Amino acid sequence: MIIKLRTIRNLAVILALLVLAGGVGYNLGQRDVKVRWKNLPQVEITNKLPPSNRDVDFSLFWDVWSRVESSYVDKSKLQPQTMVYGAISGMVSSLGDPYTVFLPPQENKESKEELNGSFEGIGAQLGIKENKIVVVAPVSGMPAEAAGIKAGDWIVKVDGKETANWTLPEAVNNIRGTKGTEVTLTILHPGQTKTTDVKVVRNTIVIKSIEWQVKEASGSAKEIVYLRLSRFGDTTNTEFDTAVTEITEKMQSDSNIRGLVLDLRNNPGGYLNGAVYVASEFLKDGEVVKQANGDGTSQTFTVNRQGKLTQVPMVVLINQGSASASEIVAGALQARGRAKLIGTQSFGKGSVQEAQDLPGGAGLHVTISKWLLPDGRWINGSGLTPDDKIEQDENDPTRDLQLEKAIEILTAG
């Protein structure tokens, strides 16, 4: 998910993701509701009227509320605050945008924890395609990946509950849980017709943004720098700067290094400013991405600093788990002629969400714009097309054919 920072707002979600809040609710919401309890749930309404500039009749909403409160058989289920949150969620979900969501306090807290890089769950970034819950990317080394869950898998059921028409927050809320507990996911792998039940034991998920190492070309003394960027979160820019400093020092002392492979596979995205920051490391100047707003205005984000790796030959790896901010980086480098893309079609998320904190700890993630690549492409739903399409060999997981191709390109000649 692409996230835009505001001084009074701390974050916004995914993807892919990014990514979290209760889904099915009522069709209309109401502000300023004060909760008051007697023998049965009662609600004292302090503001029944819509804003003066909105011609909306809320009488039906309160009529239904009253009927449910007086007639519903199980009075213990009448939780006024939960009902209000459900109403707001329903209002927001009526827009039909899976990335515009209302987050009750707990889900809002979890969303922030995820971008901070530590939470409890299975370690899988989720998205929505065709009104279905799909795995954008499993987190490397975490329980979902160890259980065999892969990018592109459909999650058909969670603990036996059908996920059809779930929101992202619903999915995350049902899949996350306390470390050591187990969740059963009914998975449909791409290209298959039969589902598989996968049991995953939840754990503490710690997401490290950056990893790098030097790799040798097969049968040669030539080397490349392999730089993996797994997310765009709170600590990504700091981690990235440290890695770039170390890489620069290594390249100055090792004459066998021929270039750099930037691995954005299974990177579900994150902060918009992080994408611009990373792309600026490899581009001398010019446009990185354009943000087109709903009111007809636009904002162009250009290279915002002097990078150390603007002259290094490079290749970028992508796959169907590359989404949002990672697609901005890969797409900008491709569109500007800076790097070739190797791998498979990316996820295709081309919108920007803004996170707004609400009273009581709740939050709202709202789509405020779409983003366009420097060549004008809007890749929403379609994704980035690699310059060299390379599928992995499912029968030989010990080989990384996409990385091999990237190393071959950089060390040829």
C-alpha positions as a printed Julia matrix, in Angstrom:
413×3 Matrix{Float64}:
   0.0     0.0     0.0
   1.19    3.52   -0.74
   1.22    5.79    2.25
   1.54    9.56    2.34
   2.87   11.23    5.51
   1.18   14.34    6.97
   2.5    16.22   10.01
  -0.64   15.52   11.99
  -1.12   12.02   10.7
   1.21    9.19   11.52
   0.67    6.74    8.71
  -1.46    5.09    6.06
  -1.69    1.65    4.65
  -0.84   -1.73    1.51
  -1.15   -3.04   -0.5
  -0.89   -4.22   -0.9
  -1.65   -3.36    2.5
  -1.28   -2.8     3.13
  -4.54   -3.11    5.43
  -6.83   -3.46    8.61
 -10.47   -2.93    9.93
 -13.88   -4.51   10.51
 -15.76   -4.95    7.27
 -19.49   -5.61    7.2
 -21.6    -2.94    8.85
 -24.58   -0.7     8.42
 -25.11    1.62    5.46
 -24.96    4.93    7.3
 -22.83    6.37   10.09
 -23.47    8.92   12.8
 -21.17   11.28   14.68
 -21.0    12.18   18.34
 -22.64    9.12   19.86
 -22.34    8.86   23.62
 -22.63    5.41   25.22
 -24.75    4.99   28.35
 -25.65    1.69   30.03
 -28.65    0.7    32.17
 -30.19   -2.76   32.39
 -30.12   -3.08   28.62
 -27.88   -1.21   26.17
 -29.09    2.37   25.71
 -27.65    5.13   23.53
 -27.98    8.82   24.22
 -27.8    10.61   20.89
 -26.14   14.02   21.09
 -26.22   14.76   17.35
 -28.75   13.16   15.02
 -28.41   15.71   12.25
 -26.06   15.59    9.27
 -23.87   18.61    8.5
 -25.82   21.6     7.18
 -24.38   21.17    3.7
 -25.55   17.54    3.43
 -29.14   16.71    2.48
 -29.27   13.31    4.16
 -32.16   11.77    6.11
 -30.9     9.74    9.07
 -34.36    8.81   10.32
 -34.21    5.35    8.74
 -30.88    4.64   10.42
 -32.23    5.47   13.87
 -35.5     3.7    13.17
 -33.55    0.5    12.4
 -31.31    1.06   15.43
 -34.35    1.35   17.69
 -36.03   -1.73   16.21
 -32.91   -3.84   16.61
 -32.38   -2.64   20.15
 -35.94   -3.45   21.19
 -36.51   -6.66   19.2
 -33.22   -8.5    18.79
 -33.28  -11.79   20.69
 -29.77  -11.78   22.16
 -29.45   -8.59   24.17
 -25.81   -9.38   25.02
 -24.93   -8.72   21.38
 -26.2    -5.16   21.54
 -22.9    -3.38   22.02
 -23.52    0.28   21.09
 -19.91    1.22   20.36
 -19.4    -1.88   18.22
 -22.63   -1.11   16.36
 -21.47    2.45   15.7
 -18.12    1.18   14.39
 -19.99   -1.3    12.19
 -22.16    1.48   10.8
 -19.14    3.61    9.97
 -17.38    0.63    8.39
 -20.42   -0.05    6.23
 -20.56    3.56    5.09
 -16.9     3.54    4.09
 -17.05    0.11    2.42
 -20.01    1.28    0.29
 -17.43    3.19   -1.8
 -16.26   -0.13   -3.21
 -12.57    0.69   -2.65
 -10.81   -2.09   -0.68
  -8.08    0.34    0.4
 -10.4     2.95    1.9
 -11.27    1.56    5.32
 -12.36    2.59    8.79
 -10.18    1.17   11.53
 -11.56    0.62   15.03
  -8.95    1.32   17.74
  -7.43   -2.18   17.91
  -7.1    -2.52   14.13
  -5.63    0.98   13.89
  -3.05    0.05   16.52
  -2.15   -3.15   14.62
  -1.79   -1.24   11.36
   0.77    1.08   12.94
   2.61   -1.85   14.51
   2.92   -3.52   11.11
   4.56   -0.5     9.5
   6.77   -0.19   12.57
   8.03   -3.69   11.75
   6.89   -5.85   14.68
   3.6    -7.59   15.45
   2.16  -11.06   16.14
   0.65  -13.11   13.34
   1.69  -15.38   10.47
   3.8   -12.94    8.43
   1.89  -12.46    5.17
   0.96   -9.24    3.4
  -2.58   -9.41    2.03
  -4.45   -7.71   -0.79
  -7.79   -7.92   -2.6
  -8.33   -8.95   -6.2
 -11.7    -9.8    -7.74
 -13.27   -9.35   -4.28
 -11.1   -12.15   -2.94
  -8.36  -12.19   -0.31
  -4.99  -12.83   -1.94
  -1.5   -13.19   -0.49
   0.54  -10.31   -1.89
   3.72  -11.61   -0.31
   4.8   -13.87    2.55
   7.4   -12.32    4.83
  10.76  -14.02    4.41
  11.6   -16.44    7.2
   8.21  -16.1     8.9
   5.52  -18.79    9.63
   3.44  -18.26    6.46
   6.44  -18.83    4.19
   7.57  -21.84    6.24
   4.08  -23.35    5.89
   4.29  -23.14    2.09
   2.11  -20.07    1.51
   3.21  -18.13   -1.59
   2.52  -14.85   -3.34
  -0.65  -15.14   -5.42
  -2.36  -17.71   -3.2
  -6.08  -17.15   -2.65
  -7.22  -17.47    0.97
 -10.62  -19.11    0.6
 -11.34  -19.74    4.29
  -9.91  -18.82    7.68
 -10.63  -21.39   10.38
 -13.53  -22.65    8.26
 -15.06  -19.2     7.66
 -15.58  -18.18    4.03
 -13.6   -15.06    3.09
 -15.69  -14.06    0.07
 -16.35  -10.29    0.13
 -14.27   -9.78    3.27
 -12.45   -6.49    3.62
  -8.7    -6.43    4.21
  -9.22   -5.46    7.85
 -11.57   -8.41    8.36
  -9.01  -10.78    6.89
  -6.15   -9.43    8.96
  -8.24   -9.38   12.13
  -9.16  -13.05   11.69
  -5.69  -14.25   10.7
  -3.62  -12.39   13.28
  -3.47  -13.63   16.84
  -1.36  -14.38   19.85
   2.04  -15.98   19.44
   1.84  -19.78   19.74
  -1.8   -20.09   18.63
  -2.76  -21.82   15.39
  -4.85  -20.69   12.44
  -6.04  -22.9     9.57
  -6.07  -21.28    6.14
  -7.84  -22.89    3.19
  -5.6   -21.97    0.26
  -6.07  -22.14   -3.5
  -2.71  -22.02   -5.25
  -2.57  -20.28   -8.67
  -3.37  -22.63  -11.53
  -4.91  -25.28   -9.29
  -8.55  -26.26   -8.86
  -8.45  -27.95   -5.44
  -7.94  -26.1    -2.18
  -5.48  -27.1     0.53
  -5.81  -26.62    4.27
  -2.64  -25.11    5.74
  -2.11  -24.89    9.5
   0.09  -21.99   10.57
   1.34  -21.33   14.11
   1.43  -17.62   14.83
   4.63  -15.98   16.01
   6.17  -12.57   16.61
   6.76  -11.09   13.18
   9.82   -8.9    12.87
  10.31   -7.38    9.46
  13.77   -6.2     8.49
  13.66   -3.84    5.53
  17.15   -4.26    4.1
  19.59   -7.1     3.46
  22.61   -7.1     1.17
  25.56   -9.29    0.22
  28.09   -9.86   -2.54
  27.38  -12.76   -4.91
  29.74  -14.37   -7.42
  28.81  -15.12  -10.99
  28.87  -18.83  -11.78
  32.22  -19.93  -13.18
  33.69  -16.45  -12.96
  35.53  -14.15  -10.59
  33.02  -11.42  -11.41
  30.67  -10.34   -8.62
  27.52   -8.34   -8.08
  25.96   -6.64   -5.06
  22.62   -8.19   -4.14
  20.4    -5.69   -2.28
  17.02   -6.91   -1.04
  14.39   -4.38    0.03
  11.42   -6.12    1.65
   9.21   -3.19    2.68
   8.88    0.59    2.97
   8.23    1.17    6.67
   9.2     3.42    9.53
  12.87    2.4     9.61
  13.47    1.73    5.9
  15.21    5.0     5.01
  17.67    4.72    7.92
  18.41    1.06    7.17
  18.79    1.88    3.47
  21.31    4.66    4.14
  23.42    2.32    6.26
  23.37   -0.36    3.56
  24.28    2.11    0.8
  27.26    3.39    2.79
  28.5    -0.18    3.32
  27.9    -1.09   -0.34
  29.76    1.99   -1.57
  32.77    1.15    0.59
  32.72   -2.46   -0.63
  32.56   -1.44   -4.29
  35.51    0.91   -3.85
  37.64   -1.89   -2.43
  36.49   -4.76   -4.7
  37.22   -4.31   -8.4
  35.42   -7.55   -9.32
  31.97   -6.06   -8.66
  30.14   -5.41  -11.95
  26.8    -4.03  -10.78
  23.87   -4.2    -8.4
  20.71   -6.29   -8.27
  17.83   -4.58   -6.44
  15.41   -7.28   -5.3
  11.87   -5.95   -4.84
  10.17   -9.33   -5.06
   7.44   -9.88   -2.45
   7.76   -6.26   -1.34
   4.16   -5.15   -0.66
   4.97   -1.44   -0.41
   4.53    1.13    2.35
   5.31    4.83    2.55
   5.22    6.97   -0.6
   8.07    9.16    0.62
  10.15    6.01    1.16
   9.69    5.05   -2.49
  10.82    8.49   -3.64
  13.78    8.35   -1.25
  14.97    4.95   -2.51
  14.48    5.79   -6.2
  16.52    8.98   -5.65
  19.51    6.83   -4.74
  19.71    5.52   -8.31
  18.52    8.5   -10.42
  20.55   11.66  -10.95
  17.55   13.94  -11.31
  14.08   14.21  -12.78
  10.68   12.73  -12.07
  10.05    9.69   -9.89
   6.25    9.61   -9.72
   3.23   11.85  -10.22
   0.27   11.94   -7.86
  -3.08   12.73   -9.52
  -5.71   13.91   -7.04
  -9.47   13.59   -7.17
  -9.96   17.36   -7.45
  -8.02   17.51  -10.73
  -4.79   18.78   -9.22
  -1.52   16.86   -9.33
   1.84   16.78   -7.61
   5.09   15.62   -9.17
   7.72   13.98   -6.94
  11.25   14.37   -8.26
  14.67   13.15   -7.16
  15.16   14.8    -3.77
  18.8    14.12   -2.92
  22.18   13.2    -4.41
  22.54    9.43   -4.52
  25.8     7.49   -4.31
  24.76    4.73   -6.75
  23.55    6.7    -9.76
  26.32    5.33  -12.02
  26.23    1.67  -10.95
  24.83   -0.75  -13.58
  21.73   -2.34  -12.1
  18.85   -4.76  -12.62
  15.6    -4.89  -10.63
  13.78   -8.1    -9.69
   9.96   -8.06   -9.42
   7.16  -10.6    -9.11
   3.43  -10.7    -8.33
   4.27   -9.9    -4.71
   5.8    -6.54   -5.69
   3.17   -3.91   -5.0
   2.54   -0.23   -4.4
   5.7     1.61   -3.28
   7.95   -1.12   -4.71
   6.16   -0.73   -8.06
   6.85    3.02   -7.94
  10.58    2.39   -7.55
  10.77   -0.38  -10.15
   8.49    1.48  -12.56
  10.41    4.75  -12.26
  13.75    3.02  -12.92
  12.26    1.21  -15.93
  10.47    4.26  -17.34
  13.59    6.42  -16.99
  15.76    3.8   -18.72
  17.87    3.33  -15.6
  17.34   -0.4   -15.09
  15.79   -3.47  -16.67
  13.1    -5.38  -14.8
  13.49   -9.15  -14.49
  10.88  -11.6   -13.19
   7.11  -11.74  -13.52
   4.2    -9.26  -13.65
   3.87   -7.18  -10.49
   0.72   -6.87   -8.37
  -0.72   -3.65   -9.78
  -1.63   -1.21   -7.01
  -1.72    2.36   -8.24
  -3.46    4.35   -5.53
  -2.31    6.45   -2.57
  -3.88    6.24    0.88
  -3.76    8.85    3.63
  -4.01    7.75    7.26
  -6.07    9.89    9.56
  -6.23    9.36   13.32
  -9.72    9.69   14.8
 -10.96   10.25   18.36
 -10.74    7.27   20.7
  -7.85    5.62   18.87
  -9.76    4.77   15.69
  -8.41    5.6    12.25
  -9.38    6.12    8.64
  -7.34    5.07    5.65
  -8.74    6.88    2.63
  -7.67    6.77   -1.0
  -6.82   10.34   -1.93
  -5.17    9.93   -5.33
  -3.69    7.64   -7.92
  -0.06    7.61   -8.94
   1.44    7.64  -12.43
   4.9     6.62  -13.59
   7.18    9.16  -15.32
   5.99    7.87  -18.72
   2.34    8.41  -17.74
   1.42    4.79  -17.06
  -1.2     3.95  -14.43
  -0.56    0.31  -13.59
  -3.51   -0.24  -11.26
  -4.84   -3.76  -11.79
  -2.33   -4.59  -14.5
   1.06   -4.22  -12.83
   4.51   -3.72  -14.3
   5.6    -5.86  -17.23
   9.22   -7.06  -16.84
  11.7    -6.52  -19.66
  12.7   -10.17  -19.31
   9.94  -12.45  -18.1
  11.5   -15.28  -16.12
   9.41  -17.83  -14.22
  10.91  -19.72  -11.31
  11.35  -23.49  -11.55
   8.77  -24.87   -9.11
  10.4   -28.29   -9.35
  13.79  -26.99   -8.23
  13.4   -24.47   -5.39
  17.17  -24.49   -4.81
  17.66  -22.36   -7.93
  16.69  -18.72   -8.33
  16.36  -18.37  -12.1
  15.41  -14.7   -11.91
  18.48  -13.78   -9.89
  20.66  -15.94  -12.18
  19.38  -14.0   -15.18
  20.08  -10.68  -13.48
  23.65  -11.72  -12.64
  24.14  -12.92  -16.22
  23.08   -9.53  -17.6
  25.36   -7.58  -15.29
  28.44   -9.75  -15.76
  28.18  -10.37  -19.51
  31.21   -9.3   -21.54
